[in-house]
Amino acid sequence: MYRITRNARALACLIAIAGLAQPLYAAESKSPSGQELAFDNRKGNCLACHMVPGDAKAVTQANIAPPLIEMKARFPDRAKLYAQLWDASKANPDSLMPPFGKHKILSDEEIDKVVDYVYGL
């Protein structure tokens, strides 16, 4: 389990909110993929906290949160992974993960796309 200090939590929140990476899809794109949403600093911004192994576009040493590996094994019930993205604080009140659905950072359709992408990791 990860032990996180108060300063690390504050930093994680700032990184997630501000975003450090450039978006990977063009602004004119009407329907970004799950990967594009996950990597976009204005949307999912998963790379700010999670390592995504095996993806050349996701070169990161982020270790604030667990790496996104073997997600089907870790979340056999897809609905639980969806709920985690929608509002992680329901399962863990101390979670640093932004409540993407609750705060309307991602729409329900966008969360579905991110879940589909992450489920394939």
Phi and psi restraints in degrees (range 20) as a CNS / XPLOR table:
assign (resid 1 and name C) (resid 2 and name N)
       (resid 2 and name CA) (resid 2 and name C) 1.0 -85.9 20.0 2
assign (resid 2 and name N) (resid 2 and name CA)
       (resid 2 and name C) (resid 3 and name N) 1.0 132.1 20.0 2
assign (resid 2 and name C) (resid 3 and name N)
       (resid 3 and name CA) (resid 3 and name C) 1.0 -104.2 20.0 2
assign (resid 3 and name N) (resid 3 and name CA)
       (resid 3 and name C) (resid 4 and name N) 1.0 122.3 20.0 2
assign (resid 3 and name C) (resid 4 and name N)
       (resid 4 and name CA) (resid 4 and name C) 1.0 -122.4 20.0 2
assign (resid 4 and name N) (resid 4 and name CA)
       (resid 4 and name C) (resid 5 and name N) 1.0 131.6 20.0 2
assign (resid 4 and name C) (resid 5 and name N)
       (resid 5 and name CA) (resid 5 and name C) 1.0 -81.3 20.0 2
assign (resid 5 and name N) (resid 5 and name CA)
       (resid 5 and name C) (resid 6 and name N) 1.0 168.3 20.0 2
assign (resid 5 and name C) (resid 6 and name N)
       (resid 6 and name CA) (resid 6 and name C) 1.0 -61.0 20.0 2
assign (resid 6 and name N) (resid 6 and name CA)
       (resid 6 and name C) (resid 7 and name N) 1.0 -41.1 20.0 2
assign (resid 6 and name C) (resid 7 and name N)
       (resid 7 and name CA) (resid 7 and name C) 1.0 -65.5 20.0 2
assign (resid 7 and name N) (resid 7 and name CA)
       (resid 7 and name C) (resid 8 and name N) 1.0 -39.0 20.0 2
assign (resid 7 and name C) (resid 8 and name N)
       (resid 8 and name CA) (resid 8 and name C) 1.0 -65.2 20.0 2
assign (resid 8 and name N) (resid 8 and name CA)
       (resid 8 and name C) (resid 9 and name N) 1.0 -38.0 20.0 2
assign (resid 8 and name C) (resid 9 and name N)
       (resid 9 and name CA) (resid 9 and name C) 1.0 -63.5 20.0 2
assign (resid 9 and name N) (resid 9 and name CA)
       (resid 9 and name C) (resid 10 and name N) 1.0 -44.8 20.0 2
assign (resid 9 and name C) (resid 10 and name N)
       (resid 10 and name CA) (resid 10 and name C) 1.0 -62.1 20.0 2
assign (resid 10 and name N) (resid 10 and name CA)
       (resid 10 and name C) (resid 11 and name N) 1.0 -43.2 20.0 2
assign (resid 10 and name C) (resid 11 and name N)
       (resid 11 and name CA) (resid 11 and name C) 1.0 -63.1 20.0 2
assign (resid 11 and name N) (resid 11 and name CA)
       (resid 11 and name C) (resid 12 and name N) 1.0 -43.3 20.0 2
assign (resid 11 and name C) (resid 12 and name N)
       (resid 12 and name CA) (resid 12 and name C) 1.0 -60.8 20.0 2
assign (resid 12 and name N) (resid 12 and name CA)
       (resid 12 and name C) (resid 13 and name N) 1.0 -42.5 20.0 2
assign (resid 12 and name C) (resid 13 and name N)
       (resid 13 and name CA) (resid 13 and name C) 1.0 -64.6 20.0 2
assign (resid 13 and name N) (resid 13 and name CA)
       (resid 13 and name C) (resid 14 and name N) 1.0 -43.3 20.0 2
assign (resid 13 and name C) (resid 14 and name N)
       (resid 14 and name CA) (resid 14 and name C) 1.0 -62.5 20.0 2
assign (resid 14 and name N) (resid 14 and name CA)
       (resid 14 and name C) (resid 15 and name N) 1.0 -42.6 20.0 2
assign (resid 14 and name C) (resid 15 and name N)
       (resid 15 and name CA) (resid 15 and name C) 1.0 -62.6 20.0 2
assign (resid 15 and name N) (resid 15 and name CA)
       (resid 15 and name C) (resid 16 and name N) 1.0 -45.8 20.0 2
assign (resid 15 and name C) (resid 16 and name N)
       (resid 16 and name CA) (resid 16 and name C) 1.0 -65.0 20.0 2
assign (resid 16 and name N) (resid 16 and name CA)
       (resid 16 and name C) (resid 17 and name N) 1.0 -38.0 20.0 2
assign (resid 16 and name C) (resid 17 and name N)
       (resid 17 and name CA) (resid 17 and name C) 1.0 -76.0 20.0 2
assign (resid 17 and name N) (resid 17 and name CA)
       (resid 17 and name C) (resid 18 and name N) 1.0 -48.3 20.0 2
assign (resid 17 and name C) (resid 18 and name N)
       (resid 18 and name CA) (resid 18 and name C) 1.0 -77.4 20.0 2
assign (resid 18 and name N) (resid 18 and name CA)
       (resid 18 and name C) (resid 19 and name N) 1.0 -37.5 20.0 2
assign (resid 18 and name C) (resid 19 and name N)
       (resid 19 and name CA) (resid 19 and name C) 1.0 73.9 20.0 2
assign (resid 19 and name N) (resid 19 and name CA)
       (resid 19 and name C) (resid 20 and name N) 1.0 135.7 20.0 2
assign (resid 19 and name C) (resid 20 and name N)
       (resid 20 and name CA) (resid 20 and name C) 1.0 -113.9 20.0 2
assign (resid 20 and name N) (resid 20 and name CA)
       (resid 20 and name C) (resid 21 and name N) 1.0 -14.9 20.0 2
assign (resid 20 and name C) (resid 21 and name N)
       (resid 21 and name CA) (resid 21 and name C) 1.0 -100.6 20.0 2
assign (resid 21 and name N) (resid 21 and name CA)
       (resid 21 and name C) (resid 22 and name N) 1.0 155.2 20.0 2
assign (resid 21 and name C) (resid 22 and name N)
       (resid 22 and name CA) (resid 22 and name C) 1.0 -81.2 20.0 2
assign (resid 22 and name N) (resid 22 and name CA)
       (resid 22 and name C) (resid 23 and name N) 1.0 147.3 20.0 2
assign (resid 22 and name C) (resid 23 and name N)
       (resid 23 and name CA) (resid 23 and name C) 1.0 -64.0 20.0 2
assign (resid 23 and name N) (resid 23 and name CA)
       (resid 23 and name C) (resid 24 and name N) 1.0 148.2 20.0 2
assign (resid 23 and name C) (resid 24 and name N)
       (resid 24 and name CA) (resid 24 and name C) 1.0 -97.6 20.0 2
assign (resid 24 and name N) (resid 24 and name CA)
       (resid 24 and name C) (resid 25 and name N) 1.0 -3.1 20.0 2
assign (resid 24 and name C) (resid 25 and name N)
       (resid 25 and name CA) (resid 25 and name C) 1.0 -122.5 20.0 2
assign (resid 25 and name N) (resid 25 and name CA)
       (resid 25 and name C) (resid 26 and name N) 1.0 155.0 20.0 2
assign (resid 25 and name C) (resid 26 and name N)
       (resid 26 and name CA) (resid 26 and name C) 1.0 -70.3 20.0 2
assign (resid 26 and name N) (resid 26 and name CA)
       (resid 26 and name C) (resid 27 and name N) 1.0 147.6 20.0 2
assign (resid 26 and name C) (resid 27 and name N)
       (resid 27 and name CA) (resid 27 and name C) 1.0 -60.4 20.0 2
assign (resid 27 and name N) (resid 27 and name CA)
       (resid 27 and name C) (resid 28 and name N) 1.0 -30.0 20.0 2
assign (resid 27 and name C) (resid 28 and name N)
       (resid 28 and name CA) (resid 28 and name C) 1.0 -77.1 20.0 2
assign (resid 28 and name N) (resid 28 and name CA)
       (resid 28 and name C) (resid 29 and name N) 1.0 -8.5 20.0 2
assign (resid 28 and name C) (resid 29 and name N)
       (resid 29 and name CA) (resid 29 and name C) 1.0 -65.3 20.0 2
assign (resid 29 and name N) (resid 29 and name CA)
       (resid 29 and name C) (resid 30 and name N) 1.0 126.8 20.0 2
assign (resid 29 and name C) (resid 30 and name N)
       (resid 30 and name CA) (resid 30 and name C) 1.0 -83.0 20.0 2
assign (resid 30 and name N) (resid 30 and name CA)
       (resid 30 and name C) (resid 31 and name N) 1.0 -31.2 20.0 2
assign (resid 30 and name C) (resid 31 and name N)
       (resid 31 and name CA) (resid 31 and name C) 1.0 -137.5 20.0 2
assign (resid 31 and name N) (resid 31 and name CA)
       (resid 31 and name C) (resid 32 and name N) 1.0 87.1 20.0 2
assign (resid 31 and name C) (resid 32 and name N)
       (resid 32 and name CA) (resid 32 and name C) 1.0 -67.7 20.0 2
assign (resid 32 and name N) (resid 32 and name CA)
       (resid 32 and name C) (resid 33 and name N) 1.0 154.4 20.0 2
assign (resid 32 and name C) (resid 33 and name N)
       (resid 33 and name CA) (resid 33 and name C) 1.0 -75.2 20.0 2
assign (resid 33 and name N) (resid 33 and name CA)
       (resid 33 and name C) (resid 34 and name N) 1.0 170.4 20.0 2
assign (resid 33 and name C) (resid 34 and name N)
       (resid 34 and name CA) (resid 34 and name C) 1.0 -61.0 20.0 2
assign (resid 34 and name N) (resid 34 and name CA)
       (resid 34 and name C) (resid 35 and name N) 1.0 -39.7 20.0 2
assign (resid 34 and name C) (resid 35 and name N)
       (resid 35 and name CA) (resid 35 and name C) 1.0 -64.6 20.0 2
assign (resid 35 and name N) (resid 35 and name CA)
       (resid 35 and name C) (resid 36 and name N) 1.0 -44.0 20.0 2
assign (resid 35 and name C) (resid 36 and name N)
       (resid 36 and name CA) (resid 36 and name C) 1.0 -60.8 20.0 2
assign (resid 36 and name N) (resid 36 and name CA)
       (resid 36 and name C) (resid 37 and name N) 1.0 -42.2 20.0 2
assign (resid 36 and name C) (resid 37 and name N)
       (resid 37 and name CA) (resid 37 and name C) 1.0 -65.0 20.0 2
assign (resid 37 and name N) (resid 37 and name CA)
       (resid 37 and name C) (resid 38 and name N) 1.0 -41.5 20.0 2
assign (resid 37 and name C) (resid 38 and name N)
       (resid 38 and name CA) (resid 38 and name C) 1.0 -64.8 20.0 2
assign (resid 38 and name N) (resid 38 and name CA)
       (resid 38 and name C) (resid 39 and name N) 1.0 -34.7 20.0 2
assign (resid 38 and name C) (resid 39 and name N)
       (resid 39 and name CA) (resid 39 and name C) 1.0 -91.2 20.0 2
assign (resid 39 and name N) (resid 39 and name CA)
       (resid 39 and name C) (resid 40 and name N) 1.0 -13.6 20.0 2
assign (resid 39 and name C) (resid 40 and name N)
       (resid 40 and name CA) (resid 40 and name C) 1.0 -74.4 20.0 2
assign (resid 40 and name N) (resid 40 and name CA)
       (resid 40 and name C) (resid 41 and name N) 1.0 125.2 20.0 2
assign (resid 40 and name C) (resid 41 and name N)
       (resid 41 and name CA) (resid 41 and name C) 1.0 -69.3 20.0 2
assign (resid 41 and name N) (resid 41 and name CA)
       (resid 41 and name C) (resid 42 and name N) 1.0 -12.2 20.0 2
assign (resid 41 and name C) (resid 42 and name N)
       (resid 42 and name CA) (resid 42 and name C) 1.0 -94.8 20.0 2
assign (resid 42 and name N) (resid 42 and name CA)
       (resid 42 and name C) (resid 43 and name N) 1.0 -5.2 20.0 2
assign (resid 42 and name C) (resid 43 and name N)
       (resid 43 and name CA) (resid 43 and name C) 1.0 -126.2 20.0 2
assign (resid 43 and name N) (resid 43 and name CA)
       (resid 43 and name C) (resid 44 and name N) 1.0 -103.9 20.0 2
assign (resid 43 and name C) (resid 44 and name N)
       (resid 44 and name CA) (resid 44 and name C) 1.0 -69.0 20.0 2
assign (resid 44 and name N) (resid 44 and name CA)
       (resid 44 and name C) (resid 45 and name N) 1.0 -47.7 20.0 2
assign (resid 44 and name C) (resid 45 and name N)
       (resid 45 and name CA) (resid 45 and name C) 1.0 52.4 20.0 2
assign (resid 45 and name N) (resid 45 and name CA)
       (resid 45 and name C) (resid 46 and name N) 1.0 37.3 20.0 2
assign (resid 45 and name C) (resid 46 and name N)
       (resid 46 and name CA) (resid 46 and name C) 1.0 -59.4 20.0 2
assign (resid 46 and name N) (resid 46 and name CA)
       (resid 46 and name C) (resid 47 and name N) 1.0 -32.6 20.0 2
assign (resid 46 and name C) (resid 47 and name N)
       (resid 47 and name CA) (resid 47 and name C) 1.0 -67.1 20.0 2
assign (resid 47 and name N) (resid 47 and name CA)
       (resid 47 and name C) (resid 48 and name N) 1.0 -16.5 20.0 2
assign (resid 47 and name C) (resid 48 and name N)
       (resid 48 and name CA) (resid 48 and name C) 1.0 -66.0 20.0 2
assign (resid 48 and name N) (resid 48 and name CA)
       (resid 48 and name C) (resid 49 and name N) 1.0 -28.7 20.0 2
assign (resid 48 and name C) (resid 49 and name N)
       (resid 49 and name CA) (resid 49 and name C) 1.0 -123.5 20.0 2
assign (resid 49 and name N) (resid 49 and name CA)
       (resid 49 and name C) (resid 50 and name N) 1.0 -29.4 20.0 2
assign (resid 49 and name C) (resid 50 and name N)
       (resid 50 and name CA) (resid 50 and name C) 1.0 -109.0 20.0 2
assign (resid 50 and name N) (resid 50 and name CA)
       (resid 50 and name C) (resid 51 and name N) 1.0 144.0 20.0 2
assign (resid 50 and name C) (resid 51 and name N)
       (resid 51 and name CA) (resid 51 and name C) 1.0 -87.1 20.0 2
assign (resid 51 and name N) (resid 51 and name CA)
       (resid 51 and name C) (resid 52 and name N) 1.0 136.8 20.0 2
assign (resid 51 and name C) (resid 52 and name N)
       (resid 52 and name CA) (resid 52 and name C) 1.0 -116.9 20.0 2
assign (resid 52 and name N) (resid 52 and name CA)
       (resid 52 and name C) (resid 53 and name N) 1.0 96.8 20.0 2
assign (resid 52 and name C) (resid 53 and name N)
       (resid 53 and name CA) (resid 53 and name C) 1.0 -69.5 20.0 2
assign (resid 53 and name N) (resid 53 and name CA)
       (resid 53 and name C) (resid 54 and name N) 1.0 148.2 20.0 2
assign (resid 53 and name C) (resid 54 and name N)
       (resid 54 and name CA) (resid 54 and name C) 1.0 79.0 20.0 2
assign (resid 54 and name N) (resid 54 and name CA)
       (resid 54 and name C) (resid 55 and name N) 1.0 7.3 20.0 2
assign (resid 54 and name C) (resid 55 and name N)
       (resid 55 and name CA) (resid 55 and name C) 1.0 -116.5 20.0 2
assign (resid 55 and name N) (resid 55 and name CA)
       (resid 55 and name C) (resid 56 and name N) 1.0 114.8 20.0 2
assign (resid 55 and name C) (resid 56 and name N)
       (resid 56 and name CA) (resid 56 and name C) 1.0 -60.8 20.0 2
assign (resid 56 and name N) (resid 56 and name CA)
       (resid 56 and name C) (resid 57 and name N) 1.0 -29.3 20.0 2
assign (resid 56 and name C) (resid 57 and name N)
       (resid 57 and name CA) (resid 57 and name C) 1.0 -76.6 20.0 2
assign (resid 57 and name N) (resid 57 and name CA)
       (resid 57 and name C) (resid 58 and name N) 1.0 -14.1 20.0 2
assign (resid 57 and name C) (resid 58 and name N)
       (resid 58 and name CA) (resid 58 and name C) 1.0 -111.0 20.0 2
assign (resid 58 and name N) (resid 58 and name CA)
       (resid 58 and name C) (resid 59 and name N) 1.0 38.1 20.0 2
assign (resid 58 and name C) (resid 59 and name N)
       (resid 59 and name CA) (resid 59 and name C) 1.0 -67.3 20.0 2
assign (resid 59 and name N) (resid 59 and name CA)
       (resid 59 and name C) (resid 60 and name N) 1.0 110.3 20.0 2
assign (resid 59 and name C) (resid 60 and name N)
       (resid 60 and name CA) (resid 60 and name C) 1.0 -155.8 20.0 2
assign (resid 60 and name N) (resid 60 and name CA)
       (resid 60 and name C) (resid 61 and name N) 1.0 152.8 20.0 2
assign (resid 60 and name C) (resid 61 and name N)
       (resid 61 and name CA) (resid 61 and name C) 1.0 -112.7 20.0 2
assign (resid 61 and name N) (resid 61 and name CA)
       (resid 61 and name C) (resid 62 and name N) 1.0 21.9 20.0 2
assign (resid 61 and name C) (resid 62 and name N)
       (resid 62 and name CA) (resid 62 and name C) 1.0 -57.5 20.0 2
assign (resid 62 and name N) (resid 62 and name CA)
       (resid 62 and name C) (resid 63 and name N) 1.0 133.3 20.0 2
assign (resid 62 and name C) (resid 63 and name N)
       (resid 63 and name CA) (resid 63 and name C) 1.0 -141.7 20.0 2
assign (resid 63 and name N) (resid 63 and name CA)
       (resid 63 and name C) (resid 64 and name N) 1.0 25.8 20.0 2
assign (resid 63 and name C) (resid 64 and name N)
       (resid 64 and name CA) (resid 64 and name C) 1.0 -71.6 20.0 2
assign (resid 64 and name N) (resid 64 and name CA)
       (resid 64 and name C) (resid 65 and name N) 1.0 -34.9 20.0 2
assign (resid 64 and name C) (resid 65 and name N)
       (resid 65 and name CA) (resid 65 and name C) 1.0 -127.9 20.0 2
assign (resid 65 and name N) (resid 65 and name CA)
       (resid 65 and name C) (resid 66 and name N) 1.0 167.2 20.0 2
assign (resid 65 and name C) (resid 66 and name N)
       (resid 66 and name CA) (resid 66 and name C) 1.0 -60.0 20.0 2
assign (resid 66 and name N) (resid 66 and name CA)
       (resid 66 and name C) (resid 67 and name N) 1.0 150.2 20.0 2
assign (resid 66 and name C) (resid 67 and name N)
       (resid 67 and name CA) (resid 67 and name C) 1.0 -66.5 20.0 2
assign (resid 67 and name N) (resid 67 and name CA)
       (resid 67 and name C) (resid 68 and name N) 1.0 150.0 20.0 2
assign (resid 67 and name C) (resid 68 and name N)
       (resid 68 and name CA) (resid 68 and name C) 1.0 -88.0 20.0 2
assign (resid 68 and name N) (resid 68 and name CA)
       (resid 68 and name C) (resid 69 and name N) 1.0 80.7 20.0 2
assign (resid 68 and name C) (resid 69 and name N)
       (resid 69 and name CA) (resid 69 and name C) 1.0 -129.6 20.0 2
assign (resid 69 and name N) (resid 69 and name CA)
       (resid 69 and name C) (resid 70 and name N) 1.0 149.0 20.0 2
assign (resid 69 and name C) (resid 70 and name N)
       (resid 70 and name CA) (resid 70 and name C) 1.0 46.9 20.0 2
assign (resid 70 and name N) (resid 70 and name CA)
       (resid 70 and name C) (resid 71 and name N) 1.0 48.9 20.0 2
assign (resid 70 and name C) (resid 71 and name N)
       (resid 71 and name CA) (resid 71 and name C) 1.0 -67.2 20.0 2
assign (resid 71 and name N) (resid 71 and name CA)
       (resid 71 and name C) (resid 72 and name N) 1.0 -32.6 20.0 2
assign (resid 71 and name C) (resid 72 and name N)
       (resid 72 and name CA) (resid 72 and name C) 1.0 -64.1 20.0 2
assign (resid 72 and name N) (resid 72 and name CA)
       (resid 72 and name C) (resid 73 and name N) 1.0 -35.7 20.0 2
assign (resid 72 and name C) (resid 73 and name N)
       (resid 73 and name CA) (resid 73 and name C) 1.0 -73.0 20.0 2
assign (resid 73 and name N) (resid 73 and name CA)
       (resid 73 and name C) (resid 74 and name N) 1.0 -37.4 20.0 2
assign (resid 73 and name C) (resid 74 and name N)
       (resid 74 and name CA) (resid 74 and name C) 1.0 -77.0 20.0 2
assign (resid 74 and name N) (resid 74 and name CA)
       (resid 74 and name C) (resid 75 and name N) 1.0 -29.0 20.0 2
assign (resid 74 and name C) (resid 75 and name N)
       (resid 75 and name CA) (resid 75 and name C) 1.0 -130.6 20.0 2
assign (resid 75 and name N) (resid 75 and name CA)
       (resid 75 and name C) (resid 76 and name N) 1.0 74.0 20.0 2
assign (resid 75 and name C) (resid 76 and name N)
       (resid 76 and name CA) (resid 76 and name C) 1.0 -59.8 20.0 2
assign (resid 76 and name N) (resid 76 and name CA)
       (resid 76 and name C) (resid 77 and name N) 1.0 -29.0 20.0 2
assign (resid 76 and name C) (resid 77 and name N)
       (resid 77 and name CA) (resid 77 and name C) 1.0 -95.1 20.0 2
assign (resid 77 and name N) (resid 77 and name CA)
       (resid 77 and name C) (resid 78 and name N) 1.0 109.2 20.0 2
assign (resid 77 and name C) (resid 78 and name N)
       (resid 78 and name CA) (resid 78 and name C) 1.0 -55.3 20.0 2
assign (resid 78 and name N) (resid 78 and name CA)
       (resid 78 and name C) (resid 79 and name N) 1.0 -34.4 20.0 2
assign (resid 78 and name C) (resid 79 and name N)
       (resid 79 and name CA) (resid 79 and name C) 1.0 -61.9 20.0 2
assign (resid 79 and name N) (resid 79 and name CA)
       (resid 79 and name C) (resid 80 and name N) 1.0 -33.4 20.0 2
assign (resid 79 and name C) (resid 80 and name N)
       (resid 80 and name CA) (resid 80 and name C) 1.0 -69.5 20.0 2
assign (resid 80 and name N) (resid 80 and name CA)
       (resid 80 and name C) (resid 81 and name N) 1.0 -36.5 20.0 2
assign (resid 80 and name C) (resid 81 and name N)
       (resid 81 and name CA) (resid 81 and name C) 1.0 -67.6 20.0 2
assign (resid 81 and name N) (resid 81 and name CA)
       (resid 81 and name C) (resid 82 and name N) 1.0 -41.1 20.0 2
assign (resid 81 and name C) (resid 82 and name N)
       (resid 82 and name CA) (resid 82 and name C) 1.0 -58.8 20.0 2
assign (resid 82 and name N) (resid 82 and name CA)
       (resid 82 and name C) (resid 83 and name N) 1.0 -46.8 20.0 2
assign (resid 82 and name C) (resid 83 and name N)
       (resid 83 and name CA) (resid 83 and name C) 1.0 -62.3 20.0 2
assign (resid 83 and name N) (resid 83 and name CA)
       (resid 83 and name C) (resid 84 and name N) 1.0 -35.4 20.0 2
assign (resid 83 and name C) (resid 84 and name N)
       (resid 84 and name CA) (resid 84 and name C) 1.0 -62.5 20.0 2
assign (resid 84 and name N) (resid 84 and name CA)
       (resid 84 and name C) (resid 85 and name N) 1.0 -42.9 20.0 2
assign (resid 84 and name C) (resid 85 and name N)
       (resid 85 and name CA) (resid 85 and name C) 1.0 -71.9 20.0 2
assign (resid 85 and name N) (resid 85 and name CA)
       (resid 85 and name C) (resid 86 and name N) 1.0 -36.8 20.0 2
assign (resid 85 and name C) (resid 86 and name N)
       (resid 86 and name CA) (resid 86 and name C) 1.0 -64.9 20.0 2
assign (resid 86 and name N) (resid 86 and name CA)
       (resid 86 and name C) (resid 87 and name N) 1.0 -46.4 20.0 2
assign (resid 86 and name C) (resid 87 and name N)
       (resid 87 and name CA) (resid 87 and name C) 1.0 -162.9 20.0 2
assign (resid 87 and name N) (resid 87 and name CA)
       (resid 87 and name C) (resid 88 and name N) 1.0 93.3 20.0 2
assign (resid 87 and name C) (resid 88 and name N)
       (resid 88 and name CA) (resid 88 and name C) 1.0 -64.9 20.0 2
assign (resid 88 and name N) (resid 88 and name CA)
       (resid 88 and name C) (resid 89 and name N) 1.0 -21.9 20.0 2
assign (resid 88 and name C) (resid 89 and name N)
       (resid 89 and name CA) (resid 89 and name C) 1.0 -70.1 20.0 2
assign (resid 89 and name N) (resid 89 and name CA)
       (resid 89 and name C) (resid 90 and name N) 1.0 -15.6 20.0 2
assign (resid 89 and name C) (resid 90 and name N)
       (resid 90 and name CA) (resid 90 and name C) 1.0 -67.5 20.0 2
assign (resid 90 and name N) (resid 90 and name CA)
       (resid 90 and name C) (resid 91 and name N) 1.0 -40.1 20.0 2
assign (resid 90 and name C) (resid 91 and name N)
       (resid 91 and name CA) (resid 91 and name C) 1.0 -83.8 20.0 2
assign (resid 91 and name N) (resid 91 and name CA)
       (resid 91 and name C) (resid 92 and name N) 1.0 -30.6 20.0 2
assign (resid 91 and name C) (resid 92 and name N)
       (resid 92 and name CA) (resid 92 and name C) 1.0 -144.4 20.0 2
assign (resid 92 and name N) (resid 92 and name CA)
       (resid 92 and name C) (resid 93 and name N) 1.0 100.6 20.0 2
assign (resid 92 and name C) (resid 93 and name N)
       (resid 93 and name CA) (resid 93 and name C) 1.0 -58.4 20.0 2
assign (resid 93 and name N) (resid 93 and name CA)
       (resid 93 and name C) (resid 94 and name N) 1.0 -21.8 20.0 2
assign (resid 93 and name C) (resid 94 and name N)
       (resid 94 and name CA) (resid 94 and name C) 1.0 -92.1 20.0 2
assign (resid 94 and name N) (resid 94 and name CA)
       (resid 94 and name C) (resid 95 and name N) 1.0 7.4 20.0 2
assign (resid 94 and name C) (resid 95 and name N)
       (resid 95 and name CA) (resid 95 and name C) 1.0 -62.4 20.0 2
assign (resid 95 and name N) (resid 95 and name CA)
       (resid 95 and name C) (resid 96 and name N) 1.0 141.0 20.0 2
assign (resid 95 and name C) (resid 96 and name N)
       (resid 96 and name CA) (resid 96 and name C) 1.0 -89.6 20.0 2
assign (resid 96 and name N) (resid 96 and name CA)
       (resid 96 and name C) (resid 97 and name N) 1.0 -9.9 20.0 2
assign (resid 96 and name C) (resid 97 and name N)
       (resid 97 and name CA) (resid 97 and name C) 1.0 -69.9 20.0 2
assign (resid 97 and name N) (resid 97 and name CA)
       (resid 97 and name C) (resid 98 and name N) 1.0 129.1 20.0 2
assign (resid 97 and name C) (resid 98 and name N)
       (resid 98 and name CA) (resid 98 and name C) 1.0 -61.9 20.0 2
assign (resid 98 and name N) (resid 98 and name CA)
       (resid 98 and name C) (resid 99 and name N) 1.0 144.0 20.0 2
assign (resid 98 and name C) (resid 99 and name N)
       (resid 99 and name CA) (resid 99 and name C) 1.0 -80.0 20.0 2
assign (resid 99 and name N) (resid 99 and name CA)
       (resid 99 and name C) (resid 100 and name N) 1.0 87.0 20.0 2
assign (resid 99 and name C) (resid 100 and name N)
       (resid 100 and name CA) (resid 100 and name C) 1.0 -60.8 20.0 2
assign (resid 100 and name N) (resid 100 and name CA)
       (resid 100 and name C) (resid 101 and name N) 1.0 -38.7 20.0 2
assign (resid 100 and name C) (resid 101 and name N)
       (resid 101 and name CA) (resid 101 and name C) 1.0 -81.2 20.0 2
assign (resid 101 and name N) (resid 101 and name CA)
       (resid 101 and name C) (resid 102 and name N) 1.0 -48.0 20.0 2
assign (resid 101 and name C) (resid 102 and name N)
       (resid 102 and name CA) (resid 102 and name C) 1.0 -57.3 20.0 2
assign (resid 102 and name N) (resid 102 and name CA)
       (resid 102 and name C) (resid 103 and name N) 1.0 -39.4 20.0 2
assign (resid 102 and name C) (resid 103 and name N)
       (resid 103 and name CA) (resid 103 and name C) 1.0 -95.8 20.0 2
assign (resid 103 and name N) (resid 103 and name CA)
       (resid 103 and name C) (resid 104 and name N) 1.0 10.0 20.0 2
assign (resid 103 and name C) (resid 104 and name N)
       (resid 104 and name CA) (resid 104 and name C) 1.0 57.5 20.0 2
assign (resid 104 and name N) (resid 104 and name CA)
       (resid 104 and name C) (resid 105 and name N) 1.0 34.4 20.0 2
assign (resid 104 and name C) (resid 105 and name N)
       (resid 105 and name CA) (resid 105 and name C) 1.0 -73.0 20.0 2
assign (resid 105 and name N) (resid 105 and name CA)
       (resid 105 and name C) (resid 106 and name N) 1.0 -40.0 20.0 2
assign (resid 105 and name C) (resid 106 and name N)
       (resid 106 and name CA) (resid 106 and name C) 1.0 -124.4 20.0 2
assign (resid 106 and name N) (resid 106 and name CA)
       (resid 106 and name C) (resid 107 and name N) 1.0 142.8 20.0 2
assign (resid 106 and name C) (resid 107 and name N)
       (resid 107 and name CA) (resid 107 and name C) 1.0 -75.8 20.0 2
assign (resid 107 and name N) (resid 107 and name CA)
       (resid 107 and name C) (resid 108 and name N) 1.0 169.4 20.0 2
assign (resid 107 and name C) (resid 108 and name N)
       (resid 108 and name CA) (resid 108 and name C) 1.0 -59.3 20.0 2
assign (resid 108 and name N) (resid 108 and name CA)
       (resid 108 and name C) (resid 109 and name N) 1.0 -40.9 20.0 2
assign (resid 108 and name C) (resid 109 and name N)
       (resid 109 and name CA) (resid 109 and name C) 1.0 -64.2 20.0 2
assign (resid 109 and name N) (resid 109 and name CA)
       (resid 109 and name C) (resid 110 and name N) 1.0 -41.2 20.0 2
assign (resid 109 and name C) (resid 110 and name N)
       (resid 110 and name CA) (resid 110 and name C) 1.0 -67.2 20.0 2
assign (resid 110 and name N) (resid 110 and name CA)
       (resid 110 and name C) (resid 111 and name N) 1.0 -39.5 20.0 2
assign (resid 110 and name C) (resid 111 and name N)
       (resid 111 and name CA) (resid 111 and name C) 1.0 -62.0 20.0 2
assign (resid 111 and name N) (resid 111 and name CA)
       (resid 111 and name C) (resid 112 and name N) 1.0 -41.5 20.0 2
assign (resid 111 and name C) (resid 112 and name N)
       (resid 112 and name CA) (resid 112 and name C) 1.0 -58.1 20.0 2
assign (resid 112 and name N) (resid 112 and name CA)
       (resid 112 and name C) (resid 113 and name N) 1.0 -41.9 20.0 2
assign (resid 112 and name C) (resid 113 and name N)
       (resid 113 and name CA) (resid 113 and name C) 1.0 -65.9 20.0 2
assign (resid 113 and name N) (resid 113 and name CA)
       (resid 113 and name C) (resid 114 and name N) 1.0 -42.6 20.0 2
assign (resid 113 and name C) (resid 114 and name N)
       (resid 114 and name CA) (resid 114 and name C) 1.0 -65.2 20.0 2
assign (resid 114 and name N) (resid 114 and name CA)
       (resid 114 and name C) (resid 115 and name N) 1.0 -42.0 20.0 2
assign (resid 114 and name C) (resid 115 and name N)
       (resid 115 and name CA) (resid 115 and name C) 1.0 -60.3 20.0 2
assign (resid 115 and name N) (resid 115 and name CA)
       (resid 115 and name C) (resid 116 and name N) 1.0 -43.9 20.0 2
assign (resid 115 and name C) (resid 116 and name N)
       (resid 116 and name CA) (resid 116 and name C) 1.0 -59.1 20.0 2
assign (resid 116 and name N) (resid 116 and name CA)
       (resid 116 and name C) (resid 117 and name N) 1.0 -44.7 20.0 2
assign (resid 116 and name C) (resid 117 and name N)
       (resid 117 and name CA) (resid 117 and name C) 1.0 -64.1 20.0 2
assign (resid 117 and name N) (resid 117 and name CA)
       (resid 117 and name C) (resid 118 and name N) 1.0 -50.8 20.0 2
assign (resid 117 and name C) (resid 118 and name N)
       (resid 118 and name CA) (resid 118 and name C) 1.0 -64.9 20.0 2
assign (resid 118 and name N) (resid 118 and name CA)
       (resid 118 and name C) (resid 119 and name N) 1.0 -34.4 20.0 2
assign (resid 118 and name C) (resid 119 and name N)
       (resid 119 and name CA) (resid 119 and name C) 1.0 -62.8 20.0 2
assign (resid 119 and name N) (resid 119 and name CA)
       (resid 119 and name C) (resid 120 and name N) 1.0 -25.3 20.0 2
assign (resid 119 and name C) (resid 120 and name N)
       (resid 120 and name CA) (resid 120 and name C) 1.0 -83.4 20.0 2
assign (resid 120 and name N) (resid 120 and name CA)
       (resid 120 and name C) (resid 121 and name N) 1.0 -4.5 20.0 2
